[in-house]
Amino acid sequence: MSPTLFLSRSHRGRTMLFFALAALAGAASAQALPGPGPFGPPLPSAEELATIPSLSATQQSELRKILAERADALDAAREKSRAALEAQRRRDRAEFERIETQSSDRIRALLGDDGFRRYAEWMQARRGLGRFDGPGGGHHDRGGPHEGGSGAGPGAGPGPAPQPPHDAASR
């Protein structure tokens, strides 16, 4: 069985939100850095540098060299940041899987194989109760009436079965 089988929808939602925010933070910090390409102005050509007033040819050459080194250093810093973020994502995923595997092993040891199977079926059925509706839907301890739950909180159960409407003609 997959160790992620036992992640609740809200936990998966929080995990996905964490990774999305981390990616956005990485993209935002990379965009904030000046440099060539989409992150800043491109490296000026020798012809462009020649238009700077009172700059000698040697100064133009040295300036271009410094600007190229700066662009290379910024690219290297961005790449290092991306690699660190990716490494952190891998470590986080491995830690989440380790926790899920350890929990599953402990639950199996506690309940036995048959009990574990019943627990897994119960968890699978619980997933359909709308633990997290996504953007704008909010977090629910139990599914709301629109999702088959009572909306009454943990342990409240699904609530009474809906009754057909009563009208005078059916009596």
Backbone as JSON Lines, residues from 0, in Angstrom:
{"i":0,"aa":"M","n":[0.83,-1.19,0.0],"ca":[0.0,0.0,0.0],"c":[0.87,1.24,0.0]}
{"i":1,"aa":"S","n":[0.4,2.25,-0.62],"ca":[1.13,3.51,-0.69],"c":[1.1,4.2,0.67]}
{"i":2,"aa":"P","n":[2.26,4.75,1.11],"ca":[2.25,5.45,2.39],"c":[1.37,6.68,2.37]}
{"i":3,"aa":"T","n":[1.1,7.23,1.2],"ca":[0.26,8.42,1.13],"c":[-1.22,8.08,1.18]}
{"i":4,"aa":"L","n":[-1.54,6.77,1.25],"ca":[-2.94,6.36,1.33],"c":[-3.62,6.99,2.54]}
{"i":5,"aa":"F","n":[-2.85,7.2,3.61],"ca":[-3.44,7.65,4.86],"c":[-3.35,9.15,5.06]}
{"i":6,"aa":"L","n":[-2.91,9.89,4.06],"ca":[-2.92,11.34,4.18],"c":[-4.35,11.83,4.01]}
{"i":7,"aa":"S","n":[-4.82,12.61,4.94],"ca":[-6.16,13.17,4.78],"c":[-6.12,14.2,3.67]}
{"i":8,"aa":"R","n":[-7.27,14.53,3.16],"ca":[-7.33,15.52,2.09],"c":[-6.77,16.85,2.57]}
{"i":9,"aa":"S","n":[-7.06,17.2,3.81],"ca":[-6.56,18.48,4.33],"c":[-5.04,18.45,4.43]}
{"i":10,"aa":"H","n":[-4.45,17.3,4.82],"ca":[-3.0,17.2,4.9],"c":[-2.38,17.3,3.51]}
{"i":11,"aa":"R","n":[-2.99,16.59,2.55],"ca":[-2.49,16.7,1.18],"c":[-2.62,18.13,0.69]}
{"i":12,"aa":"G","n":[-3.73,18.78,1.02],"ca":[-3.93,20.16,0.61],"c":[-2.88,21.08,1.21]}
{"i":13,"aa":"R","n":[-2.59,20.88,2.51],"ca":[-1.56,21.7,3.15],"c":[-0.2,21.42,2.54]}
{"i":14,"aa":"T","n":[0.1,20.14,2.25],"ca":[1.38,19.8,1.64],"c":[1.51,20.45,0.27]}
{"i":15,"aa":"M","n":[0.45,20.35,-0.52],"ca":[0.5,20.95,-1.86],"c":[0.6,22.47,-1.75]}
{"i":16,"aa":"L","n":[-0.09,23.06,-0.79],"ca":[-0.01,24.5,-0.58],"c":[1.41,24.9,-0.2]}
{"i":17,"aa":"F","n":[2.05,24.11,0.67],"ca":[3.43,24.39,1.07],"c":[4.34,24.41,-0.14]}
{"i":18,"aa":"F","n":[4.25,23.38,-1.0],"ca":[5.12,23.33,-2.16],"c":[4.8,24.44,-3.16]}
{"i":19,"aa":"A","n":[3.54,24.78,-3.31],"ca":[3.17,25.87,-4.22],"c":[3.73,27.2,-3.71]}
{"i":20,"aa":"L","n":[3.6,27.44,-2.4],"ca":[4.14,28.68,-1.83],"c":[5.66,28.72,-1.92]}
{"i":21,"aa":"A","n":[6.3,27.57,-1.7],"ca":[7.76,27.52,-1.82],"c":[8.19,27.83,-3.25]}
{"i":22,"aa":"A","n":[7.47,27.29,-4.22],"ca":[7.8,27.57,-5.62],"c":[7.57,29.04,-5.95]}
{"i":23,"aa":"L","n":[6.47,29.6,-5.46],"ca":[6.21,31.02,-5.7],"c":[7.26,31.9,-5.03]}
{"i":24,"aa":"A","n":[7.66,31.53,-3.82],"ca":[8.68,32.31,-3.12],"c":[10.01,32.24,-3.89]}
{"i":25,"aa":"G","n":[10.34,31.06,-4.38],"ca":[11.57,30.93,-5.17],"c":[11.51,31.73,-6.45]}
{"i":26,"aa":"A","n":[10.36,31.69,-7.11],"ca":[10.21,32.46,-8.36],"c":[10.23,33.95,-8.07]}
{"i":27,"aa":"A","n":[9.59,34.37,-6.98],"ca":[9.56,35.81,-6.65],"c":[10.94,36.31,-6.28]}
{"i":28,"aa":"S","n":[11.7,35.51,-5.52],"ca":[13.03,35.97,-5.14],"c":[13.95,35.98,-6.35]}
{"i":29,"aa":"A","n":[13.77,35.02,-7.26],"ca":[14.6,35.02,-8.46],"c":[14.27,36.21,-9.35]}
{"i":30,"aa":"Q","n":[13.01,36.59,-9.41],"ca":[12.63,37.73,-10.24],"c":[13.08,39.03,-9.63]}
{"i":31,"aa":"A","n":[13.26,39.08,-8.33],"ca":[13.67,40.32,-7.68],"c":[15.15,40.61,-7.9]}
{"i":32,"aa":"L","n":[15.93,39.6,-8.27],"ca":[17.35,39.81,-8.49],"c":[17.59,40.45,-9.85]}
{"i":33,"aa":"P","n":[18.44,41.48,-9.89],"ca":[18.75,42.09,-11.18],"c":[19.68,41.19,-11.98]}
{"i":34,"aa":"G","n":[19.7,41.36,-13.25],"ca":[20.59,40.57,-14.09],"c":[20.07,40.53,-15.51]}
{"i":35,"aa":"P","n":[20.7,39.74,-16.36],"ca":[20.29,39.66,-17.76],"c":[19.03,38.84,-17.94]}
{"i":36,"aa":"G","n":[18.47,38.91,-19.11],"ca":[17.3,38.11,-19.42],"c":[16.05,38.64,-18.76]}
{"i":37,"aa":"P","n":[15.15,37.73,-18.38],"ca":[13.88,38.16,-17.81],"c":[14.02,38.76,-16.41]}
{"i":38,"aa":"F","n":[15.21,38.65,-15.79],"ca":[15.39,39.13,-14.43],"c":[16.02,40.52,-14.38]}
{"i":39,"aa":"G","n":[16.31,41.11,-15.47],"ca":[16.93,42.42,-15.48],"c":[17.32,42.8,-16.91]}
{"i":40,"aa":"P","n":[17.99,43.93,-17.04],"ca":[18.37,44.35,-18.38],"c":[19.43,43.42,-18.97]}
{"i":41,"aa":"P","n":[19.41,43.24,-20.28],"ca":[20.43,42.39,-20.9],"c":[21.8,43.06,-20.82]}
{"i":42,"aa":"L","n":[22.82,42.26,-20.98],"ca":[24.19,42.77,-20.98],"c":[24.35,43.74,-22.15]}
{"i":43,"aa":"P","n":[24.78,44.99,-21.87],"ca":[24.9,45.96,-22.97],"c":[26.02,45.56,-23.93]}
{"i":44,"aa":"S","n":[25.8,45.84,-25.19],"ca":[26.81,45.54,-26.2],"c":[27.93,46.57,-26.13]}
{"i":45,"aa":"A","n":[29.02,46.28,-26.8],"ca":[30.16,47.22,-26.85],"c":[29.73,48.53,-27.49]}
{"i":46,"aa":"E","n":[28.83,48.45,-28.5],"ca":[28.34,49.66,-29.16],"c":[27.52,50.52,-28.2]}
{"i":47,"aa":"E","n":[26.72,49.88,-27.37],"ca":[25.93,50.63,-26.4],"c":[26.83,51.3,-25.37]}
{"i":48,"aa":"L","n":[27.85,50.59,-24.91],"ca":[28.76,51.18,-23.94],"c":[29.54,52.35,-24.52]}
{"i":49,"aa":"A","n":[29.74,52.33,-25.83],"ca":[30.47,53.43,-26.49],"c":[29.67,54.73,-26.42]}
{"i":50,"aa":"T","n":[28.39,54.66,-26.15],"ca":[27.57,55.88,-26.08],"c":[27.63,56.56,-24.72]}
{"i":51,"aa":"I","n":[28.3,55.92,-23.73],"ca":[28.44,56.56,-22.42],"c":[29.48,57.67,-22.56]}
{"i":52,"aa":"P","n":[29.12,58.9,-22.17],"ca":[30.04,60.03,-22.34],"c":[31.34,59.85,-21.52]}
{"i":53,"aa":"S","n":[32.42,60.27,-22.09],"ca":[33.78,60.31,-21.5],"c":[34.27,58.98,-20.94]}
{"i":54,"aa":"L","n":[33.92,57.88,-21.61],"ca":[34.39,56.55,-21.22],"c":[35.42,56.11,-22.26]}
{"i":55,"aa":"S","n":[36.61,55.77,-21.81],"ca":[37.65,55.34,-22.74],"c":[37.34,53.92,-23.23]}
{"i":56,"aa":"A","n":[38.01,53.5,-24.28],"ca":[37.82,52.15,-24.83],"c":[38.2,51.09,-23.8]}
{"i":57,"aa":"T","n":[39.25,51.34,-23.03],"ca":[39.69,50.4,-21.99],"c":[38.63,50.31,-20.9]}
{"i":58,"aa":"Q","n":[38.08,51.47,-20.48],"ca":[37.04,51.46,-19.46],"c":[35.79,50.74,-19.95]}
{"i":59,"aa":"Q","n":[35.45,50.97,-21.24],"ca":[34.29,50.28,-21.81],"c":[34.49,48.77,-21.77]}
{"i":60,"aa":"S","n":[35.68,48.32,-22.14],"ca":[36.0,46.9,-22.15],"c":[35.94,46.32,-20.73]}
{"i":61,"aa":"E","n":[36.52,47.02,-19.77],"ca":[36.52,46.55,-18.38],"c":[35.11,46.56,-17.79]}
{"i":62,"aa":"L","n":[34.34,47.62,-18.13],"ca":[32.96,47.7,-17.66],"c":[32.14,46.52,-18.18]}
{"i":63,"aa":"R","n":[32.3,46.21,-19.46],"ca":[31.56,45.08,-20.05],"c":[31.97,43.77,-19.36]}
{"i":64,"aa":"K","n":[33.26,43.64,-19.08],"ca":[33.76,42.44,-18.41],"c":[33.15,42.32,-17.0]}
{"i":65,"aa":"I","n":[33.09,43.42,-16.26],"ca":[32.51,43.41,-14.92],"c":[31.02,43.07,-14.99]}
{"i":66,"aa":"L","n":[30.29,43.67,-15.94],"ca":[28.87,43.39,-16.08],"c":[28.62,41.93,-16.45]}
{"i":67,"aa":"A","n":[29.48,41.36,-17.3],"ca":[29.34,39.95,-17.67],"c":[29.6,39.05,-16.46]}
{"i":68,"aa":"E","n":[30.6,39.39,-15.64],"ca":[30.88,38.6,-14.44],"c":[29.71,38.69,-13.45]}
{"i":69,"aa":"R","n":[29.13,39.9,-13.35],"ca":[27.98,40.06,-12.47],"c":[26.82,39.19,-12.94]}
{"i":70,"aa":"A","n":[26.56,39.19,-14.24],"ca":[25.46,38.39,-14.79],"c":[25.71,36.9,-14.54]}
{"i":71,"aa":"D","n":[26.95,36.46,-14.73],"ca":[27.29,35.05,-14.48],"c":[27.11,34.7,-13.0]}
{"i":72,"aa":"A","n":[27.53,35.61,-12.11],"ca":[27.4,35.36,-10.67],"c":[25.92,35.29,-10.26]}
{"i":73,"aa":"L","n":[25.11,36.19,-10.83],"ca":[23.67,36.15,-10.53],"c":[23.04,34.87,-11.05]}
{"i":74,"aa":"D","n":[23.41,34.43,-12.23],"ca":[22.9,33.16,-12.76],"c":[23.3,32.0,-11.85]}
{"i":75,"aa":"A","n":[24.55,32.01,-11.39],"ca":[25.02,30.94,-10.5],"c":[24.26,30.96,-9.18]}
{"i":76,"aa":"A","n":[24.0,32.17,-8.64],"ca":[23.25,32.28,-7.39],"c":[21.83,31.78,-7.56]}
{"i":77,"aa":"R","n":[21.2,32.11,-8.71],"ca":[19.84,31.63,-8.98],"c":[19.83,30.12,-9.09]}
{"i":78,"aa":"E","n":[20.8,29.57,-9.78],"ca":[20.86,28.12,-9.95],"c":[21.11,27.43,-8.61]}
{"i":79,"aa":"K","n":[21.96,28.01,-7.78],"ca":[22.21,27.45,-6.45],"c":[20.94,27.48,-5.61]}
{"i":80,"aa":"S","n":[20.2,28.57,-5.7],"ca":[18.94,28.69,-4.97],"c":[17.93,27.66,-5.45]}
{"i":81,"aa":"R","n":[17.81,27.49,-6.77],"ca":[16.89,26.49,-7.32],"c":[17.27,25.09,-6.86]}
{"i":82,"aa":"A","n":[18.57,24.79,-6.89],"ca":[19.04,23.47,-6.48],"c":[18.75,23.24,-4.99]}
{"i":83,"aa":"A","n":[18.95,24.26,-4.16],"ca":[18.68,24.13,-2.73],"c":[17.19,23.91,-2.49]}
{"i":84,"aa":"L","n":[16.35,24.63,-3.21],"ca":[14.9,24.47,-3.07],"c":[14.48,23.05,-3.48]}
{"i":85,"aa":"E","n":[15.01,22.57,-4.58],"ca":[14.68,21.23,-5.04],"c":[15.17,20.18,-4.05]}
{"i":86,"aa":"A","n":[16.37,20.38,-3.5],"ca":[16.88,19.44,-2.5],"c":[15.99,19.45,-1.26]}
{"i":87,"aa":"Q","n":[15.53,20.64,-0.84],"ca":[14.63,20.72,0.31],"c":[13.32,20.01,0.02]}
{"i":88,"aa":"R","n":[12.8,20.15,-1.19],"ca":[11.57,19.45,-1.57],"c":[11.75,17.94,-1.47]}
{"i":89,"aa":"R","n":[12.9,17.44,-1.95],"ca":[13.17,16.01,-1.87],"c":[13.26,15.54,-0.42]}
{"i":90,"aa":"R","n":[13.95,16.34,0.43],"ca":[14.06,15.98,1.85],"c":[12.69,15.98,2.51]}
{"i":91,"aa":"D","n":[11.88,16.99,2.22],"ca":[10.54,17.06,2.8],"c":[9.7,15.87,2.38]}
{"i":92,"aa":"R","n":[9.74,15.54,1.11],"ca":[8.95,14.4,0.61],"c":[9.41,13.11,1.27]}
{"i":93,"aa":"A","n":[10.72,12.91,1.39],"ca":[11.24,11.71,2.04],"c":[10.81,11.65,3.5]}
{"i":94,"aa":"E","n":[10.83,12.79,4.18],"ca":[10.4,12.83,5.58],"c":[8.92,12.53,5.71]}
{"i":95,"aa":"F","n":[8.09,13.1,4.84],"ca":[6.65,12.83,4.87],"c":[6.39,11.35,4.63]}
{"i":96,"aa":"E","n":[7.08,10.77,3.66],"ca":[6.89,9.35,3.37],"c":[7.36,8.48,4.52]}
{"i":97,"aa":"R","n":[8.48,8.87,5.16],"ca":[8.97,8.12,6.31],"c":[7.94,8.13,7.44]}
{"i":98,"aa":"I","n":[7.38,9.3,7.7],"ca":[6.37,9.42,8.75],"c":[5.15,8.57,8.42]}
{"i":99,"aa":"E","n":[4.68,8.64,7.18],"ca":[3.51,7.86,6.77],"c":[3.79,6.36,6.86]}
{"i":100,"aa":"T","n":[4.97,5.93,6.43],"ca":[5.32,4.51,6.5],"c":[5.4,4.04,7.95]}
{"i":101,"aa":"Q","n":[6.06,4.85,8.78],"ca":[6.19,4.5,10.2],"c":[4.81,4.42,10.86]}
{"i":102,"aa":"S","n":[3.94,5.38,10.56],"ca":[2.6,5.35,11.13],"c":[1.82,4.14,10.66]}
{"i":103,"aa":"S","n":[1.91,3.84,9.36],"ca":[1.21,2.68,8.82],"c":[1.7,1.4,9.48]}
{"i":104,"aa":"D","n":[3.02,1.27,9.67],"ca":[3.57,0.08,10.31],"c":[3.08,-0.06,11.75]}
{"i":105,"aa":"R","n":[3.03,1.07,12.46],"ca":[2.55,1.03,13.85],"c":[1.07,0.69,13.91]}
{"i":106,"aa":"I","n":[0.28,1.23,12.99],"ca":[-1.15,0.94,12.96],"c":[-1.37,-0.54,12.64]}
{"i":107,"aa":"R","n":[-0.6,-1.07,11.67],"ca":[-0.71,-2.49,11.3],"c":[-0.34,-3.37,12.49]}
{"i":108,"aa":"A","n":[0.71,-2.99,13.23],"ca":[1.12,-3.77,14.4],"c":[0.03,-3.73,15.48]}
{"i":109,"aa":"L","n":[-0.63,-2.59,15.63],"ca":[-1.69,-2.44,16.62],"c":[-2.94,-3.22,16.25]}
{"i":110,"aa":"L","n":[-3.37,-3.12,14.99],"ca":[-4.66,-3.66,14.57],"c":[-4.58,-5.04,13.94]}
{"i":111,"aa":"G","n":[-3.42,-5.48,13.5],"ca":[-3.31,-6.73,12.76],"c":[-3.69,-6.5,11.3]}
{"i":112,"aa":"D","n":[-3.49,-7.52,10.49],"ca":[-3.74,-7.36,9.05],"c":[-5.21,-7.09,8.73]}
{"i":113,"aa":"D","n":[-6.13,-7.86,9.37],"ca":[-7.55,-7.65,9.09],"c":[-8.02,-6.29,9.6]}
{"i":114,"aa":"G","n":[-7.59,-5.93,10.8],"ca":[-7.96,-4.62,11.34],"c":[-7.38,-3.48,10.52]}
{"i":115,"aa":"F","n":[-6.17,-3.69,10.05],"ca":[-5.54,-2.67,9.22],"c":[-6.31,-2.49,7.92]}
{"i":116,"aa":"R","n":[-6.75,-3.61,7.33],"ca":[-7.53,-3.54,6.09],"c":[-8.83,-2.78,6.34]}
{"i":117,"aa":"R","n":[-9.52,-3.1,7.44],"ca":[-10.76,-2.39,7.77],"c":[-10.49,-0.9,8.01]}
{"i":118,"aa":"Y","n":[-9.4,-0.6,8.67],"ca":[-9.02,0.79,8.91],"c":[-8.76,1.51,7.58]}
{"i":119,"aa":"A","n":[-8.05,0.84,6.67],"ca":[-7.76,1.44,5.37],"c":[-9.05,1.7,4.59]}
{"i":120,"aa":"E","n":[-9.99,0.76,4.66],"ca":[-11.28,0.95,3.99],"c":[-12.04,2.1,4.62]}
{"i":121,"aa":"W","n":[-11.99,2.2,5.94],"ca":[-12.65,3.29,6.65],"c":[-12.05,4.64,6.25]}
{"i":122,"aa":"M","n":[-10.72,4.7,6.18],"ca":[-10.04,5.94,5.77],"c":[-10.43,6.3,4.33]}
{"i":123,"aa":"Q","n":[-10.49,5.31,3.47],"ca":[-10.85,5.56,2.08],"c":[-12.26,6.13,1.99]}
{"i":124,"aa":"A","n":[-13.19,5.56,2.76],"ca":[-14.58,6.06,2.76],"c":[-14.64,7.47,3.34]}
{"i":125,"aa":"R","n":[-13.81,7.75,4.33],"ca":[-13.79,9.07,4.96],"c":[-13.34,10.16,4.0]}
{"i":126,"aa":"R","n":[-12.5,9.8,3.05],"ca":[-12.0,10.79,2.09],"c":[-13.12,11.45,1.31]}
{"i":127,"aa":"G","n":[-14.19,10.73,1.09],"ca":[-15.31,11.27,0.33],"c":[-16.16,12.25,1.12]}
{"i":128,"aa":"L","n":[-15.84,12.5,2.4],"ca":[-16.65,13.39,3.21],"c":[-16.23,14.85,3.1]}
{"i":129,"aa":"G","n":[-15.3,15.18,2.21],"ca":[-14.96,16.58,1.97],"c":[-14.12,17.2,3.06]}
{"i":130,"aa":"R","n":[-12.98,16.62,3.37],"ca":[-12.12,17.17,4.41],"c":[-11.59,18.55,4.01]}
{"i":131,"aa":"F","n":[-11.42,18.8,2.74],"ca":[-10.95,20.1,2.26],"c":[-11.55,20.33,0.89]}
{"i":132,"aa":"D","n":[-12.23,21.45,0.74],"ca":[-12.92,21.72,-0.52],"c":[-12.06,22.44,-1.54]}
{"i":133,"aa":"G","n":[-10.87,22.85,-1.18],"ca":[-10.04,23.6,-2.11],"c":[-10.25,25.09,-1.92]}
{"i":134,"aa":"P","n":[-9.81,25.89,-2.89],"ca":[-9.88,27.34,-2.75],"c":[-11.31,27.82,-2.48]}
{"i":135,"aa":"G","n":[-11.45,28.59,-1.42],"ca":[-12.74,29.16,-1.1],"c":[-13.67,28.22,-0.37]}
{"i":136,"aa":"G","n":[-13.38,26.92,-0.38],"ca":[-14.27,25.96,0.25],"c":[-14.02,25.82,1.73]}
{"i":137,"aa":"G","n":[-12.83,26.11,2.16],"ca":[-12.52,26.05,3.58],"c":[-12.23,24.65,4.06]}
{"i":138,"aa":"H","n":[-11.83,24.58,5.3],"ca":[-11.48,23.32,5.94],"c":[-12.67,22.86,6.76]}
{"i":139,"aa":"H","n":[-12.99,21.58,6.68],"ca":[-14.12,21.03,7.4],"c":[-13.67,19.85,8.23]}
{"i":140,"aa":"D","n":[-14.14,19.76,9.46],"ca":[-13.87,18.57,10.26],"c":[-14.7,17.4,9.77]}
{"i":141,"aa":"R","n":[-15.89,17.67,9.35],"ca":[-16.75,16.68,8.71],"c":[-17.35,17.38,7.51]}
{"i":142,"aa":"G","n":[-17.8,16.62,6.56],"ca":[-18.39,17.23,5.38],"c":[-19.65,17.99,5.73]}
{"i":143,"aa":"G","n":[-19.92,19.02,4.99],"ca":[-21.16,19.77,5.2],"c":[-22.32,19.04,4.58]}
{"i":144,"aa":"P","n":[-23.53,19.57,4.72],"ca":[-24.71,18.91,4.18],"c":[-24.61,18.66,2.68]}
{"i":145,"aa":"H","n":[-23.93,19.55,1.96],"ca":[-23.79,19.37,0.52],"c":[-22.86,18.23,0.17]}
{"i":146,"aa":"E","n":[-22.11,17.71,1.16],"ca":[-21.15,16.64,0.9],"c":[-21.53,15.34,1.56]}
{"i":147,"aa":"G","n":[-22.71,15.24,2.12],"ca":[-23.15,14.0,2.73],"c":[-22.91,13.95,4.22]}
{"i":148,"aa":"G","n":[-22.22,14.92,4.8],"ca":[-21.99,14.94,6.23],"c":[-22.99,15.85,6.9]}
{"i":149,"aa":"S","n":[-22.95,15.87,8.23],"ca":[-23.88,16.72,8.97],"c":[-23.33,18.1,9.19]}
{"i":150,"aa":"G","n":[-22.0,18.27,9.06],"ca":[-21.39,19.55,9.34],"c":[-21.3,19.82,10.83]}
{"i":151,"aa":"A","n":[-21.58,18.81,11.67],"ca":[-21.63,19.0,13.11],"c":[-20.3,18.83,13.8]}
{"i":152,"aa":"G","n":[-19.26,18.48,13.09],"ca":[-17.94,18.37,13.7],"c":[-17.5,16.92,13.81]}
{"i":153,"aa":"P","n":[-16.31,16.72,14.41],"ca":[-15.74,15.38,14.47],"c":[-16.61,14.44,15.3]}
{"i":154,"aa":"G","n":[-16.74,13.22,14.83],"ca":[-17.46,12.21,15.56],"c":[-18.97,12.35,15.5]}
{"i":155,"aa":"A","n":[-19.46,13.31,14.75],"ca":[-20.89,13.54,14.73],"c":[-21.61,12.56,13.82]}
{"i":156,"aa":"G","n":[-20.89,11.92,12.93],"ca":[-21.53,10.98,12.01],"c":[-22.2,11.71,10.87]}
{"i":157,"aa":"P","n":[-22.73,10.96,9.91],"ca":[-23.31,11.6,8.74],"c":[-24.67,12.23,8.99]}
{"i":158,"aa":"G","n":[-25.29,11.96,10.12],"ca":[-26.58,12.58,10.41],"c":[-27.72,11.69,9.94]}
{"i":159,"aa":"P","n":[-28.95,12.1,10.22],"ca":[-30.1,11.27,9.85],"c":[-30.3,11.26,8.34]}
{"i":160,"aa":"A","n":[-30.92,10.17,7.89],"ca":[-31.21,10.08,6.45],"c":[-32.3,11.08,6.1]}
{"i":161,"aa":"P","n":[-32.23,11.68,4.92],"ca":[-33.26,12.65,4.54],"c":[-34.62,11.96,4.43]}
{"i":162,"aa":"Q","n":[-35.65,12.63,4.88],"ca":[-37.02,12.11,4.84],"c":[-37.75,12.74,3.65]}
{"i":163,"aa":"P","n":[-38.65,11.96,3.03],"ca":[-39.4,12.55,1.92],"c":[-40.33,13.65,2.45]}
{"i":164,"aa":"P","n":[-40.66,14.63,1.64],"ca":[-41.54,15.7,2.1],"c":[-42.93,15.14,2.42]}
{"i":165,"aa":"H","n":[-43.56,15.71,3.44],"ca":[-44.89,15.3,3.82],"c":[-45.89,16.26,3.23]}
{"i":166,"aa":"D","n":[-46.86,15.73,2.56],"ca":[-47.93,16.58,2.06],"c":[-49.26,15.89,2.36]}
{"i":167,"aa":"A","n":[-50.3,16.63,2.35],"ca":[-51.61,16.12,2.74],"c":[-52.12,15.05,1.78]}
{"i":168,"aa":"A","n":[-51.72,15.08,0.51],"ca":[-52.23,14.13,-0.47],"c":[-51.64,12.74,-0.27]}
{"i":169,"aa":"S","n":[-50.45,12.62,0.31],"ca":[-49.83,11.32,0.46],"c":[-50.27,10.61,1.72]}
{"i":170,"aa":"R","n":[-51.06,11.26,2.62],"ca":[-51.51,10.64,3.86],"c":[-52.69,9.85,3.62]}
